[in-house]
């Protein structure tokens, strides 16, 4: 399929001398929007709309994305660690196996995006739209999803240890086998959420049939006299 993109506004990339990424990569992305494996460390991308962007495997460490619209973009395997993004849209984009440690994504549209197997400890996704997103097997230790929309999202097998899901909308989400030990689910909406096999906030496993709430096994203390 031919690569298509439409550019609105301006694309601002910080000086290659100051930040050290190759000028050829800057030019390639600016002109074509197709730059797999490129080094765009600390780049600033602002008020841009491109369709079908390919940054698969790119180095985007500490990059800044402000008011951009990249539907169906390909960030698979990209390094987005400590990157900053707000008020942007990446609907149906592919981030599978991307590195997103301590990235900041606020008010970002990631609906129907593929974030499976991402390594995203301490990522911030506050007030973001992740409806229908694929987050299965994602590493989300201490991640923040405050007031995030996670309706119908697939979080099966995700590691959400000590994650902050305050006020998150998890209605209809798939959390089967997810690890939620120590997570904050205060004011979270869980109606219809699938919780079979999930490790709950208190460390106990949710039993089969756990829908909308974690059903825990009844434990009975059995004491037997010591045999002399």
Buried (B, 14 or more C-beta within 10 A) or exposed (E): EEEEBEEEEEBBBBEBEEBEBEEEBBEBBBEEBBBBEBBBBBBBBBBBBBBBBBBBBBBBBBBBBBBBBBBBBBBBBBBBBBBBBBEBBBBBBBBBBBBBBBBBBBBBBBBBBBBBBBBBBBBBBBBBBBBBBBBBBBBBBBBBBBBBBBBBBBBBBBBBBBBBBBBBBBBBBBBBBBBBBBBBBEEBBBEEBBBBBBBBBEEBBBBEEBBBEBBEEEEEEEEEEEEE
